[in-house]
Amino acid sequence: MAAGAIVEDGTWLDRLQGELRGLLAPVFAQARSRLAAFAYIGALLAEPGDRRSCWQLAERAGHPTPRRMQALLAEHAWDWTAALAALQRFILAWLGDPGAIVVLDETAELKKGTATVGVGRQHAGITGQVENCQTVVFAAYVTARAHTLFDFRLYLPKQWCGDEQRRQRAHVPDDVEFATKPALGTAMITAAADAGAPFAWVAADEVYGRSGKLREACQKDKKGYVVAVPVNFTVTLPSGRKTAVAAVARLIPKAAWETRSCGAGCKGHRDYAWAWAATASRQHWVLIRRSLTDPSDLAFFYCHAPEGRPVTLPALVAVAGKRWPVEECHQQGKGQTGLDQHQVRTWPSFHRHTVLSMCAQALLAIAAARPAPPATQPPAASGTGQPAAWRDTGKLPATAGDRPPGHDPGLVKVSVPEARRLLRLATTPMTRAARDLGYTWSRWRRRHQARARWHHYYAQLKGSRVT
């Protein structure tokens, strides 16, 4: 890669890091805690390892001992809620979109022992079993350009809330009371709306879709929602008859089903058969998704749009399809920025680590975001921006008769993992030959992925033609 391209990559990443640090700096009253926080985020962005304890992070940051990192999480005086607010301003400055979707979902962080705050025997979605784990409810900010974690709440089980000695050992604040996962999700939606964060929709799975209070909070804040609901969820039809959504599916005529994609994946479009049904409310609908290969595989969504907002089936399908990015945010947070790889036990330390990990992830997500259209480009994106070489130039087949790409299939956009690699190349002292080799490998990966994506999409098109 040419020297100019290397400088361009470094300038772009340096600018983002500088802006994030500028927003975080006022949170820390002392230089030692501020510099330790910046080093902590930088160490999280280094090459991933099995764990990211203060020992490993201090070593990657070049500290002689883990003392500075430990003091940052447990002793120094700084407000993690203020750091979270600064992070949210950073996210909205680059990704803010009035049509954005806030997606709620929880993730389990598997732990050993019983001392870590919030740990207990509870269901872990990542394994599908009851595990010894923490459960954290996250809100992801999802746009057409990028997605990243935006807010979070630690779920504190009832056995923790009622055990005063355990609470004191973990430094749980006195005002923290038991709250269900939907209640925690509702609090984040309300907080985002009250803070003026631009978003139009809320999406969530059944855990949250069954909560009437959550749906009421969305309606109060004039936000639409597309939330999954169980088969026995009851709705009122225009005739006044109350019935479960499973019965609604049997009322849909064959001609009313439409095959639509709920989003593009690396192996092709995620196509399903979709239908929607009216309810007694002019602002509520039942959305039904059916597998193309197994007609008995149905999923149900309860939908709402505020008064005056026109709604179409493709619009609801698009929102329903945007629920998966929160899963990707969890995977990226755990795999790329050590979201669950901490060894902290107390309430303050857990929240501080989580906020700093979210800062690292947001930095990568914004660096790798798709470019905004010029007419809607956020103010923060003006001037020096993402290098053109980071964008998606890969070709996609239009028909089943297209020929494979030739020598140059183009490049896929820089992903979050790839952005972390490029950040390391731009910021780590190394020889020019080593840096050039790293950029060469980056281009090779993205070109190979572009070629593989073309063939995956072609196979899907060819299969559709055969059927």
N, C-alpha and C positions, 0 to 999 in steps of 0.2 A: 504494500500500500504506500502511496506517495506520502511524503512528509507532511504536506499540506492537509491531507485527510486526517492524519494522526492529530495534528494540532486542532483541527476542527472538532473532532470527537472530544478531546480534552477540554476545549473551551466550553462546549455545550454542557458537559458533565460538571465542570467547575462552576459554571453559572448556576446550575440547579442547586448544587451543594451550598454555594454561597448564599443563595436566597433562603434556603431552608434554615441555615445557621443564623441568618439575620433575624428570622422570625422567632427562633428558639432562644436567642441570646438574652432577651429581657427576662426570661423565666428564671434565670440563674443570677442570684445576687453576687456570687463570688466567682472570680475567674477560675479557680480550681475546679469547681463543679461544672462550669460551662465547658471548659476544655476537656474534662473527663467525659462529659456527655457527647461531645463531638467525636472523641476518640472511640467511645463505645459504639456509636453508629457506624463509624468507619470500620471497626473490627467486625461488626455484624455483616458488613458487606464484603469482607475478605473471603478467601476460599472457604467453602462450607466444610464443617467437620462433623463428627458424631455428636459432640456436645458444644455448647457455647457458654460454659460457666465463666465466672469472672477470671479464673486462672487462664483459660484459653484466650479470652478476649484481651486480657492484659498482655499476654505474650504477643498476640498479633499486633497490638497497638505499640509494642516496643517498650512497655513499662517494665521496670525491674522486678516488681512484685504485683500481686492482684489488689493491693490495698486501695488504690485510687478507685478502681471499679467497684469494689465492695462498699466503700464509703459513699459513692455516688448513689447506689441503690438503697442503702440502709441508713445513712447518717446525715448527709448533706441536706440543707434546708432548701427544698424547691418543690413547687406544686405541680404534680403530674397532670392535673386537670387543666392548668394553664398551658402546659406543653401540648396537651391534646388539642386545645383550642387553637394554638399556633399552627399545629399540623393541619387542622381542618381549613384554616385560612390559606395555607399553602396549596392544598388540594383544590380548593374552589377557585383560587387565582388562575390555575392552569386548566382545570377540567370542568369548572362550573358550567352547568347547562340547565336551563329551565325545564327541559324534557328528561332530565336524569331520573334514574330509578334507584331507590334505596332498597337493598335486599337484606333481609334478616335471616340469620342462620347461626346455629351454635356449633362449636367444635369441642372435642374432648382432648385433653392433654394428659396422656397416661403418666402416672407417677407411682413411685414406690414409697411405702411408709404412710404415716397418718398425720404428720406435722404440717405439711404444706397447706396453706390457706385454701379452704374450699374443697379439699380432696375428700373422696369418699367412694363407696361402692355405688355406682350409678351407670346408667346406660351410656355407652360410648358409640356414637354413630360411625366412627372410623373402623370399628371392629364388628359392630352389630351385636355386641354382647355387653353384659354388666362387667365393668372394669373398675379398678381403683384409679380414679382420675379426677381432674378438675374439668368443669364445664364452663366455657366462656361464650356468651352471646355477642355476636358481632353484627354491625351494620356496615355493608359495603356500598360505596358510591359507584354506580355503574353508568357509563355513558357509551356512546358509539365509538369513542376514541380510546378509552381505557377504563380500568376499574381497579379500585384499591380499598383497603379497609379504612373506615371513616370514624367509627366509634365502637365502644365495647363495654360490656358489663360482666363482671364475674358472678356466676351463679353460686350463691351460698346456701347449701342444703339446710334443711330444718334442724338436723342434729347439730350443725355448727351454730346456728342462730341461738339455740337454747343452751349452749354450753359456755358459760361465762369464762371459766378458766382457759378453755381452748381459744376463745376469742381474744383474751388478753395476751396469751402467748403469741398469737399471730398478728397482734396490733390491729384488730378489726375495729373500725370506728364505732362509737356507741350508737350513732344514728342509723347504722346499717341494719335493716330488718329483712326478714325472709320475703322474697319476691319470686314469683314464678317466671319462667323463661318468657312467656308472652308479655308479662308485666314489664320485664326488663326491655324487651323489644319496643313496647309502647312508649316507655320513657325515652328511648333514643329517638324515635320518630318525632315525639313532641319536642324534644330538645333541638333537633335539627330544624324543625319548622319555626320554633320560637326564635332561633338564632338567624333566621332568614336565609338558610341554605337553599339554593334553587334546586328543586326536584318536583316531578309531577306525579310519580307513581311509587307504590310500595309493592314489593313481591316477597313471598315467603312460602314455606312449606306448611304441611298440615298442623304442626305444633302451634304455629302462630295464626293460621287461617281459621282455626276453630274459636279463637278468642273474639268475642263480641266487643270487648272493651278496646282491643287494638283496632278493630274495624271502625268503631265509633270515633276513636281518636283521629284516624285518617280522614274520616268524613268531616269532622269538626275543623281540621286544618285544611280542608278543601284539596285533599290529595286523593288521586285514584288508587285503586289497588287491584291486583290479580293474585289471589292467594289460593293455594291448594287446600282442598277440604276432603274429608273422608266420604266414603260412599253413602253413609247414613246421614250426611248433613242435610237438613231440611230447608226447603225454600217454598215460597208461596207463588204459585203460578198466576198468570193474569186472570184465570177463571176464579181465583180465590181458593183453589184446592192446595193443600199443603202436602208435599211429597218429598221423598229423599232424592238426591241428585242421581242416584243409580237408576231410579225409575224414569227420570227425565230423559236419560240416554235412550231408553226404549221408545220414547215418543218422537225422536228425531227421524224424519223421513230420509230415505237413502239419498235422495237428490240434494239434501241440505249439507252433506258432508263435503268438505273441500280439502284437498291435499295441499299443505303449505309447509314451508320450512320455518322452523322457529329459531334459525340461526345457522351460520356456517361453521363447520368444524374443520379440523385438519384433514379429515378423510372424506369430506363432502358435506352437503347440506343435511340437517337433521329434519327429515321429512316425516310428517304424521298426517293423519286425517283429523280435521277439526270441525266442530260445529258449536253454535252457541244458541242459547234459548233465553227468551225473555222471562222476566218475573213480574210480580204485581207492582214492583217499583220501576219507574221509568229510568232509573239510574243504576239498576243492578241487573246482572246477567249471570247465567251459568255457562261456563266455557268447558267443553269436553274434548279431550285429546284421545285418539285411538291409534294404536300401533298399526302400521301397514302390513305387517307380517302376522300379527296375532290380533284379530278383531276383538277378542275378549279382554285384551289388555287396555284398560281405560284409566284415565286420570281426570279428575274434576277440579275446577277452579271457580271460585266465587269472585265476581268482578264488580267494581264500582267506578263510576266516573262522575266528577262534580257537575253540577248544573251548568249547562252552556258549553260543555266540552264535547265536541262530536266524537263518536266512537265507532270504529269499524272492526270487523273480525280480524283483519291483518294487524291492526294496532294492538289488540288484546293478545294475539298470538306472539307478537314481538316482545311484549312485556313478560309473558309467561316464559319465553325462551331466554330471558335475561336473568333467570334465577341461578343458572349454573356458574356465572362468574364468581359468586361468593365462595364456592367450593375451590375454584382456582386460586382465589386470594388466600384461603387457608393453606393450600398446598404450597404456594409460593412463600408465604410467611414462614411456614415450618421448614421448608427446604432451602430457602434462599437467605432468610434474615433471622433465623433462630427463634421464631415466635414461641415455640414450645420447648426449646432446648435450654431452658434456664435451670438454675439450682437455687432458687430463692424460696423462702417459706412464708414470709410475712406479707400482709396486705399492701403496705406501701411499696415494698420491693417488687412484688408481682406487677403492680400497676405501672411502676416506673419502667421496668424492663419491657412490658408490653407496648407502652407508648413509644419507646425508643426503637423497638423492632418495627412498629408500624411506620415510623418516620423513614426507616431504611427502605421498607417496601414501597412506600409512596414515592420516594425518590426514583426508584427503579421503574415503577409503573408510569410515572410522568415522563421520564426519559425515553421510554419505549412507546409512548402513546402515538396513535395515528395522528397525522397533522390535521389541525382544524381547518375547515374551509375559510378562505380569506374573509368572507363577509361575517363569519361568526367567531373569528379568532379572538380568544380572550386577551385582555390588555397585557397580561404577563407574558404572552407568547410573541409579542412584537419584538423586533430587533433580532439579535442572534438567536437562532432556534436550532431545532434538531437537524443534524446533518442529513442531506438528501440521500446519502448512501444507506441510512438507517430505514428507509421507507420500503414499502412492499412494491416490488417491480415484477414479481412472479406472474407468469401467464396462467390462465385457467381455461379449460376447454369450454366451448360454447355449445357444441353438439357432439353426438357420438361419432360423427364422421371426421372430427378434427385429427390432425396428425400430431404426434408427440413433439415437444419442443426440441429444437436443435441443440447446438453446442452450448448456447447460453439460455437457460430457462428463466433467468432473472433471479431475484433474491426475495425471500420472505422478509417481512418486517422484523426488526430487532425485537426479540422477546424479552421478558423480564430476566430470565436466566442469562441470556446473551448480553443484556445491558449490564448485569453485574460483572461479567467477564471483561467487557469493554471498559467499565469503570476501573477495574483493577489494572488493566493495561495502561490506562491514562494517568493513574495516580501512583503506581508502584515504581520506585527507582529500578531500572533495568537497562540492559544494553539495547542499542538500536536494533540489533539483529533479533533479540528476543522479542521486542515489541512488534517488529515486522512479522515475525513468525506467528505471533498471537493474532494479528489482524488477518493474516492469510488463512488461518484455521477458521476464524469467524466467517469470512466470506465463503469458505468451502462448505461449512455447515449450512449456512443459509441458502446457498445454491442447491445443495443436495436436498434440503427440505422443500424447496420450491419444485424441484423435479418430482419428488415423491408425492407432493400434494396434487400436482397436475394429474398423475396417474390414478390417485385415489378418486378424484373428482370424475375423471374419465370413466373409471370402472362403474361409478354410480350412474352416470349418464347412460352408459351402455346397458347396464342392468335394467334401467327404467324403460329403455326402448324395447328390450326383449319381453318384459312383462306387459 
